[in-house]
Amino acid sequence: MSHGFVTVERTIVPYDSIRHDGLALASLARSVVDASRRCSESRMVRALVAEVVQRGLTSPAALKLELDQAQIRGSAFVRSAITEVVAGVQSVPIFRSSRSYMNERLVQ
């Protein structure tokens, strides 16, 4: 049951909810993973993951924990983005430059 910009998804994985104005909400890490699984553009997923980690709102470890508990369907982009953030890539421009550098090294 979804409406507009809100998606409701059933889960069998228990999680600690956060209460805000009487509503039970998922953690930021869980929300990022769920939103990323629905995104069809890898650069958007990279930007989202890098943003929340760079601002200190959640950690790569928390994202990885949520990802390990999530459905596999749609998880490729977010798995890649978390791996990149753990490797030290903190933004989309840095990712692009590191990818260009690696591609140049492979060509040589």
Helices and strands as residue ranges (DSSP letters): E 18-20, E 23-25, H 28-38, H 42-54, H 60-69, H 76-86, H 92-107
